[in-house]
Amino acid sequence: MSLEAAHGFPAELVTGSALRSLAPYLSPAVIAAGYCPSEGKANPLPAAPAFARAARQHGATLLLGTRVLTVSPRAGGFEVVTSGPVIQCAKVVLAAGGGIGALAAQLGITLPISDEPVQVHATEPMEPVIPHLVYYAGGRLTLKQARSGTLLIGGGWPASVDASTGHPTVSTASMRQNLRIAAQVAPWIASVRVIRAWAGIGNATPDLRPLIGEIPAAPGAFAGMFPHMGLTAGPLMGQVLTALVEGRDPGRELRPFALDRFSLTPPG
């Protein structure tokens, strides 16, 4: 708890009757929990469009369904060739998750970003039971309840990949293991029906730390990626990248997240 407190997050160790009162939905076998009252959660289905609306209100132009094909330095800036318009700009930010690697290579650096297929499971709606975001230290489990009453059960379990399309698909083996751990943490979950599951791609770096900074070989080009926490870290990442683009102090130590810390250069 001291690490969280040192960074300004109120957190405490909760045990015994205090834990039972705070989280009666947990199994009696769970004897302690780290509790952070300011912890929260967001549903990406309404959150992502809300970010888009706010961006437009602040003057952003969104090119939906448009792929970035190439990024290259030009006099006074960069040229971005897309499947739609060709864009000339003084500075450019690469924030395309797993797609950053291919674009960054065009600007002189190899970034070791891996794609990791993962999946999440959703239950039938039920009465409100879980008001917290639950992470379980004894196994791969995240647990939360949406306003609709649906329980969202995850934890980074690996999904399968369809050999014919390359798209992630749900692994029944991962589903079974994920639900088994969920029932250990909250046994009543065993009687709740899972009605859907979906798979997606999580991005990671070898040391699981973010990539944030200016591309050394292409001044004016910046990249930002936070492993496995894109939606959660997005607002802060946006603030930091904005400060870097504008030449301001981001107010944070970024050296541990430097793009060139892996000492990699793109293949010749």
SEVEX-120213 format. One record per residue (C-alpha): residue in three letters; chain; y, x, z. Coordinates in Angstrom, 2 decimals, decimal comma. Layout:
(atom 'ALA'; 'A'; (Y; X; Z)) ...
//
This chain:
(atom 'MET'; 'A'; (0,00; 0,00; 0,00)) (atom 'SER'; 'A'; (2,32; 2,95; 0,57)) (atom 'LEU'; 'A'; (2,51; 3,73; -3,16)) (atom 'GLU'; 'A'; (3,74; 0,24; -4,02)) (atom 'ALA'; 'A'; (6,21; 0,26; -1,13)) (atom 'ALA'; 'A'; (7,57; 3,63; -2,24)) (atom 'HIS'; 'A'; (8,47; 2,06; -5,58)) (atom 'GLY'; 'A'; (10,13; -0,99; -4,09)) (atom 'PHE'; 'A'; (7,26; -3,47; -4,28)) (atom 'PRO'; 'A'; (6,50; -5,36; -1,08)) (atom 'ALA'; 'A'; (2,78; -5,04; -0,41)) (atom 'GLU'; 'A'; (0,51; -5,33; 2,59)) (atom 'LEU'; 'A'; (-3,13; -5,09; 3,51)) (atom 'VAL'; 'A'; (-4,47; -8,53; 4,48)) (atom 'THR'; 'A'; (-7,74; -8,95; 6,38)) (atom 'GLY'; 'A'; (-9,69; -11,41; 8,52)) (atom 'SER'; 'A'; (-8,21; -14,82; 9,25)) (atom 'ALA'; 'A'; (-4,97; -13,90; 7,48)) (atom 'LEU'; 'A'; (-6,89; -13,32; 4,26)) (atom 'ARG'; 'A'; (-8,88; -16,56; 4,68)) (atom 'SER'; 'A'; (-5,61; -18,47; 5,14)) (atom 'LEU'; 'A'; (-3,89; -16,77; 2,20)) (atom 'ALA'; 'A'; (-6,81; -17,00; -0,25)) (atom 'PRO'; 'A'; (-9,42; -19,50; 0,95)) (atom 'TYR'; 'A'; (-10,91; -19,57; -2,55)) (atom 'LEU'; 'A'; (-12,39; -16,06; -2,07)) (atom 'SER'; 'A'; (-15,92; -15,38; -0,87)) (atom 'PRO'; 'A'; (-16,31; -14,52; 2,84)) (atom 'ALA'; 'A'; (-17,81; -11,26; 1,55)) (atom 'VAL'; 'A'; (-14,31; -10,22; 0,49)) (atom 'ILE'; 'A'; (-13,02; -8,67; 3,71)) (atom 'ALA'; 'A'; (-9,65; -7,21; 2,66)) (atom 'ALA'; 'A'; (-7,03; -7,49; -0,04)) (atom 'GLY'; 'A'; (-3,81; -5,81; -1,04)) (atom 'TYR'; 'A'; (-1,22; -8,57; -1,27)) (atom 'CYS'; 'A'; (1,99; -8,26; -3,27)) (atom 'PRO'; 'A'; (4,12; -11,44; -2,99)) (atom 'SER'; 'A'; (6,21; -10,53; -6,04)) (atom 'GLU'; 'A'; (3,17; -10,23; -8,32)) (atom 'GLY'; 'A'; (3,09; -12,78; -11,09)) (atom 'LYS'; 'A'; (1,59; -13,76; -14,41)) (atom 'ALA'; 'A'; (2,74; -15,05; -17,77)) (atom 'ASN'; 'A'; (1,07; -17,12; -20,46)) (atom 'PRO'; 'A'; (1,57; -15,30; -23,78)) (atom 'LEU'; 'A'; (1,36; -18,55; -25,77)) (atom 'PRO'; 'A'; (4,82; -19,74; -24,61)) (atom 'ALA'; 'A'; (6,11; -16,30; -23,51)) (atom 'ALA'; 'A'; (5,87; -14,56; -26,90)) (atom 'PRO'; 'A'; (7,79; -17,31; -28,81)) (atom 'ALA'; 'A'; (10,36; -17,30; -25,99)) (atom 'PHE'; 'A'; (10,91; -13,56; -26,52)) (atom 'ALA'; 'A'; (11,29; -14,22; -30,26)) (atom 'ARG'; 'A'; (13,88; -16,95; -29,70)) (atom 'ALA'; 'A'; (15,86; -14,73; -27,35)) (atom 'ALA'; 'A'; (15,73; -11,87; -29,86)) (atom 'ARG'; 'A'; (17,16; -14,10; -32,58)) (atom 'GLN'; 'A'; (19,91; -15,28; -30,24)) (atom 'HIS'; 'A'; (20,87; -11,63; -29,75)) (atom 'GLY'; 'A'; (21,07; -11,00; -33,49)) (atom 'ALA'; 'A'; (17,58; -9,80; -34,36)) (atom 'THR'; 'A'; (16,05; -10,60; -37,73)) (atom 'LEU'; 'A'; (12,32; -11,35; -37,59)) (atom 'LEU'; 'A'; (10,20; -10,84; -40,67)) (atom 'LEU'; 'A'; (7,06; -12,81; -39,85)) (atom 'GLY'; 'A'; (3,91; -12,06; -41,84)) (atom 'THR'; 'A'; (5,43; -8,83; -43,12)) (atom 'ARG'; 'A'; (3,49; -5,55; -42,99)) (atom 'VAL'; 'A'; (5,13; -2,16; -42,60)) (atom 'LEU'; 'A'; (3,62; 0,11; -45,24)) (atom 'THR'; 'A'; (5,50; 3,40; -44,91)) (atom 'VAL'; 'A'; (8,22; 4,97; -42,79)) (atom 'SER'; 'A'; (9,95; 8,07; -44,13)) (atom 'PRO'; 'A'; (13,06; 10,12; -43,29)) (atom 'ARG'; 'A'; (16,02; 9,77; -45,62)) (atom 'ALA'; 'A'; (19,52; 11,20; -45,56)) (atom 'GLY'; 'A'; (21,28; 9,66; -42,60)) (atom 'GLY'; 'A'; (18,22; 7,84; -41,30)) (atom 'PHE'; 'A'; (14,97; 6,30; -42,46)) (atom 'GLU'; 'A'; (13,48; 4,12; -45,16)) (atom 'VAL'; 'A'; (10,94; 1,50; -44,10)) (atom 'VAL'; 'A'; (8,89; 0,07; -46,94)) (atom 'THR'; 'A'; (7,32; -3,27; -46,08)) (atom 'SER'; 'A'; (5,30; -5,88; -47,91)) (atom 'GLY'; 'A'; (8,65; -7,66; -48,19)) (atom 'PRO'; 'A'; (12,02; -5,91; -48,27)) (atom 'VAL'; 'A'; (12,74; -2,18; -48,18)) (atom 'ILE'; 'A'; (14,84; -1,44; -45,09)) (atom 'GLN'; 'A'; (17,32; 1,41; -44,68)) (atom 'CYS'; 'A'; (18,23; 2,25; -41,10)) (atom 'ALA'; 'A'; (19,84; 5,00; -39,03)) (atom 'LYS'; 'A'; (17,12; 4,91; -36,37)) (atom 'VAL'; 'A'; (13,65; 3,41; -36,17)) (atom 'VAL'; 'A'; (11,33; 2,36; -33,33)) (atom 'LEU'; 'A'; (7,54; 2,26; -33,68)) (atom 'ALA'; 'A'; (6,17; -0,35; -31,28)) (atom 'ALA'; 'A'; (3,20; -1,67; -33,22)) (atom 'GLY'; 'A'; (0,43; -1,02; -30,68)) (atom 'GLY'; 'A'; (-2,59; 0,45; -32,42)) (atom 'GLY'; 'A'; (-0,63; 0,54; -35,68)) (atom 'ILE'; 'A'; (1,71; 3,18; -34,28)) (atom 'GLY'; 'A'; (-0,74; 5,99; -35,05)) (atom 'ALA'; 'A'; (-0,73; 5,60; -38,83)) (atom 'LEU'; 'A'; (3,05; 5,26; -38,96)) (atom 'ALA'; 'A'; (3,71; 8,17; -36,60)) (atom 'ALA'; 'A'; (1,50; 10,42; -38,74)) (atom 'GLN'; 'A'; (3,94; 9,83; -41,60)) (atom 'LEU'; 'A'; (6,66; 11,26; -39,35)) (atom 'GLY'; 'A'; (4,83; 14,42; -38,34)) (atom 'ILE'; 'A'; (2,83; 13,64; -35,21)) (atom 'THR'; 'A'; (-0,66; 12,40; -34,40)) (atom 'LEU'; 'A'; (-0,81; 9,98; -31,48)) (atom 'PRO'; 'A'; (-4,35; 9,42; -30,12)) (atom 'ILE'; 'A'; (-4,23; 5,66; -29,73)) (atom 'SER'; 'A'; (-7,60; 3,96; -29,61)) (atom 'ASP'; 'A'; (-8,46; 0,33; -30,32)) (atom 'GLU'; 'A'; (-10,71; -1,25; -27,69)) (atom 'PRO'; 'A'; (-12,09; -4,76; -28,37)) (atom 'VAL'; 'A'; (-11,97; -6,84; -25,18)) (atom 'GLN'; 'A'; (-12,50; -10,51; -24,34)) (atom 'VAL'; 'A'; (-11,37; -13,28; -21,96)) (atom 'HIS'; 'A'; (-13,11; -16,48; -20,85)) (atom 'ALA'; 'A'; (-11,50; -19,84; -20,05)) (atom 'THR'; 'A'; (-12,96; -22,69; -18,04)) (atom 'GLU'; 'A'; (-12,47; -26,42; -18,11)) (atom 'PRO'; 'A'; (-9,29; -27,59; -16,33)) (atom 'MET'; 'A'; (-9,57; -28,23; -12,61)) (atom 'GLU'; 'A'; (-7,33; -28,91; -9,64)) (atom 'PRO'; 'A'; (-4,99; -26,08; -8,57)) (atom 'VAL'; 'A'; (-6,97; -23,61; -6,48)) (atom 'ILE'; 'A'; (-5,77; -20,08; -7,25)) (atom 'PRO'; 'A'; (-2,00; -19,45; -6,94)) (atom 'HIS'; 'A'; (-2,36; -15,67; -7,24)) (atom 'LEU'; 'A'; (-3,19; -13,08; -9,86)) (atom 'VAL'; 'A'; (-6,45; -11,57; -8,63)) (atom 'TYR'; 'A'; (-7,70; -8,07; -9,42)) (atom 'TYR'; 'A'; (-11,06; -7,13; -7,97)) (atom 'ALA'; 'A'; (-11,57; -3,47; -7,03)) (atom 'GLY'; 'A'; (-15,35; -3,83; -6,73)) (atom 'GLY'; 'A'; (-15,92; -4,62; -10,41)) (atom 'ARG'; 'A'; (-14,24; -5,45; -13,68)) (atom 'LEU'; 'A'; (-12,54; -8,74; -12,90)) (atom 'THR'; 'A'; (-9,17; -10,38; -13,27)) (atom 'LEU'; 'A'; (-8,80; -13,99; -12,25)) (atom 'LYS'; 'A'; (-5,92; -16,43; -12,52)) (atom 'GLN'; 'A'; (-5,31; -20,13; -13,06)) (atom 'ALA'; 'A'; (-3,04; -21,58; -15,71)) (atom 'ARG'; 'A'; (-0,74; -24,53; -15,10)) (atom 'SER'; 'A'; (-3,15; -26,65; -17,11)) (atom 'GLY'; 'A'; (-5,79; -25,97; -14,45)) (atom 'THR'; 'A'; (-7,86; -23,65; -16,63)) (atom 'LEU'; 'A'; (-9,27; -20,55; -14,95)) (atom 'LEU'; 'A'; (-8,81; -17,38; -17,02)) (atom 'ILE'; 'A'; (-11,54; -14,87; -16,28)) (atom 'GLY'; 'A'; (-11,29; -11,35; -17,67)) (atom 'GLY'; 'A'; (-11,21; -7,74; -16,62)) (atom 'GLY'; 'A'; (-11,37; -5,70; -19,80)) (atom 'TRP'; 'A'; (-14,99; -6,44; -20,68)) (atom 'PRO'; 'A'; (-15,87; -5,05; -24,12)) (atom 'ALA'; 'A'; (-16,12; -7,43; -27,05)) (atom 'SER'; 'A'; (-18,30; -6,96; -30,11)) (atom 'VAL'; 'A'; (-17,05; -6,18; -33,59)) (atom 'ASP'; 'A'; (-18,11; -8,18; -36,63)) (atom 'ALA'; 'A'; (-19,62; -5,65; -39,04)) (atom 'SER'; 'A'; (-18,59; -7,62; -42,12)) (atom 'THR'; 'A'; (-14,92; -8,20; -41,19)) (atom 'GLY'; 'A'; (-14,16; -5,55; -38,58)) (atom 'HIS'; 'A'; (-12,70; -8,27; -36,36)) (atom 'PRO'; 'A'; (-13,52; -8,48; -32,64)) (atom 'THR'; 'A'; (-15,95; -11,19; -31,60)) (atom 'VAL'; 'A'; (-17,16; -12,42; -28,21)) (atom 'SER'; 'A'; (-20,08; -10,56; -26,64)) (atom 'THR'; 'A'; (-22,43; -12,85; -24,71)) (atom 'ALA'; 'A'; (-23,65; -9,89; -22,65)) (atom 'SER'; 'A'; (-20,10; -9,13; -21,49)) (atom 'MET'; 'A'; (-19,53; -12,81; -20,79)) (atom 'ARG'; 'A'; (-22,57; -13,00; -18,53)) (atom 'GLN'; 'A'; (-21,58; -9,90; -16,58)) (atom 'ASN'; 'A'; (-17,97; -11,00; -16,22)) (atom 'LEU'; 'A'; (-18,95; -14,45; -14,94)) (atom 'ARG'; 'A'; (-21,52; -12,90; -12,58)) (atom 'ILE'; 'A'; (-18,82; -10,83; -10,88)) (atom 'ALA'; 'A'; (-16,44; -13,80; -10,81)) (atom 'ALA'; 'A'; (-19,09; -15,83; -8,95)) (atom 'GLN'; 'A'; (-19,53; -13,01; -6,45)) (atom 'VAL'; 'A'; (-15,81; -13,02; -5,67)) (atom 'ALA'; 'A'; (-15,47; -16,83; -5,67)) (atom 'PRO'; 'A'; (-18,94; -18,46; -5,57)) (atom 'TRP'; 'A'; (-17,69; -21,96; -6,40)) (atom 'ILE'; 'A'; (-16,84; -20,69; -9,90)) (atom 'ALA'; 'A'; (-20,57; -20,87; -10,73)) (atom 'SER'; 'A'; (-20,26; -24,66; -10,98)) (atom 'VAL'; 'A'; (-17,25; -24,60; -13,32)) (atom 'ARG'; 'A'; (-17,95; -24,78; -17,06)) (atom 'VAL'; 'A'; (-16,64; -22,15; -19,47)) (atom 'ILE'; 'A'; (-15,33; -24,00; -22,53)) (atom 'ARG'; 'A'; (-13,98; -21,20; -24,68)) (atom 'ALA'; 'A'; (-13,69; -17,44; -25,01)) (atom 'TRP'; 'A'; (-11,77; -15,18; -27,31)) (atom 'ALA'; 'A'; (-11,68; -11,51; -28,23)) (atom 'GLY'; 'A'; (-8,80; -9,23; -29,11)) (atom 'ILE'; 'A'; (-7,81; -5,60; -29,30)) (atom 'GLY'; 'A'; (-6,52; -3,56; -26,40)) (atom 'ASN'; 'A'; (-4,92; -0,21; -27,11)) (atom 'ALA'; 'A'; (-5,37; 2,90; -25,00)) (atom 'THR'; 'A'; (-4,50; 6,59; -24,78)) (atom 'PRO'; 'A'; (-6,86; 9,35; -23,57)) (atom 'ASP'; 'A'; (-5,12; 9,58; -20,19)) (atom 'LEU'; 'A'; (-4,28; 5,84; -19,99)) (atom 'ARG'; 'A'; (-0,59; 6,66; -19,66)) (atom 'PRO'; 'A'; (2,12; 5,19; -21,89)) (atom 'LEU'; 'A'; (3,58; 6,89; -24,94)) (atom 'ILE'; 'A'; (7,38; 6,76; -24,81)) (atom 'GLY'; 'A'; (9,94; 8,95; -26,52)) (atom 'GLU'; 'A'; (11,48; 10,43; -29,63)) (atom 'ILE'; 'A'; (9,21; 11,89; -32,28)) (atom 'PRO'; 'A'; (9,93; 15,64; -32,20)) (atom 'ALA'; 'A'; (9,62; 16,17; -35,96)) (atom 'ALA'; 'A'; (11,75; 13,13; -36,83)) (atom 'PRO'; 'A'; (14,91; 12,86; -34,69)) (atom 'GLY'; 'A'; (16,05; 9,26; -34,59)) (atom 'ALA'; 'A'; (12,50; 7,90; -34,67)) (atom 'PHE'; 'A'; (11,06; 6,63; -31,39)) (atom 'ALA'; 'A'; (7,70; 5,26; -30,31)) (atom 'GLY'; 'A'; (6,59; 3,18; -27,36)) (atom 'MET'; 'A'; (3,16; 1,91; -26,32)) (atom 'PHE'; 'A'; (1,78; 0,90; -22,91)) (atom 'PRO'; 'A'; (-2,04; 0,97; -22,67)) (atom 'HIS'; 'A'; (-3,64; -2,43; -22,09)) (atom 'MET'; 'A'; (-0,40; -3,91; -20,71)) (atom 'GLY'; 'A'; (1,58; -4,82; -23,81)) (atom 'LEU'; 'A'; (2,91; -8,23; -22,74)) (atom 'THR'; 'A'; (3,41; -7,24; -19,10)) (atom 'ALA'; 'A'; (5,17; -3,97; -19,86)) (atom 'GLY'; 'A'; (7,01; -5,22; -22,95)) (atom 'PRO'; 'A'; (10,35; -6,11; -21,32)) (atom 'LEU'; 'A'; (10,60; -2,79; -19,48)) (atom 'MET'; 'A'; (9,45; -0,87; -22,55)) (atom 'GLY'; 'A'; (12,17; -2,62; -24,56)) (atom 'GLN'; 'A'; (14,84; -1,62; -22,04)) (atom 'VAL'; 'A'; (13,72; 2,01; -22,00)) (atom 'LEU'; 'A'; (13,49; 2,30; -25,79)) (atom 'THR'; 'A'; (16,90; 0,66; -26,20)) (atom 'ALA'; 'A'; (18,43; 3,23; -23,88)) (atom 'LEU'; 'A'; (16,80; 6,09; -25,80)) (atom 'VAL'; 'A'; (17,97; 4,72; -29,17)) (atom 'GLU'; 'A'; (21,51; 4,34; -27,84)) (atom 'GLY'; 'A'; (21,50; 7,82; -26,33)) (atom 'ARG'; 'A'; (21,71; 6,56; -22,75)) (atom 'ASP'; 'A'; (19,81; 7,72; -19,69)) (atom 'PRO'; 'A'; (16,92; 5,26; -19,27)) (atom 'GLY'; 'A'; (17,04; 5,81; -15,52)) (atom 'ARG'; 'A'; (13,40; 6,86; -15,38)) (atom 'GLU'; 'A'; (11,44; 10,09; -15,60)) (atom 'LEU'; 'A'; (9,72; 10,01; -18,99)) (atom 'ARG'; 'A'; (8,22; 13,48; -19,24)) (atom 'PRO'; 'A'; (4,71; 12,31; -18,16)) (atom 'PHE'; 'A'; (4,78; 9,95; -21,16)) (atom 'ALA'; 'A'; (6,03; 12,43; -23,80)) (atom 'LEU'; 'A'; (4,63; 11,89; -27,28)) (atom 'ASP'; 'A'; (3,70; 15,56; -27,78)) (atom 'ARG'; 'A'; (1,73; 15,99; -24,53)) (atom 'PHE'; 'A'; (-1,55; 16,04; -26,44)) (atom 'SER'; 'A'; (-0,40; 18,94; -28,63)) (atom 'LEU'; 'A'; (-1,62; 17,24; -31,75)) (atom 'THR'; 'A'; (-0,25; 17,49; -35,27)) (atom 'PRO'; 'A'; (-1,27; 15,29; -38,19)) (atom 'PRO'; 'A'; (-3,92; 16,60; -40,58)) (atom 'GLY'; 'A'; (-2,45; 18,60; -43,43)) 
//
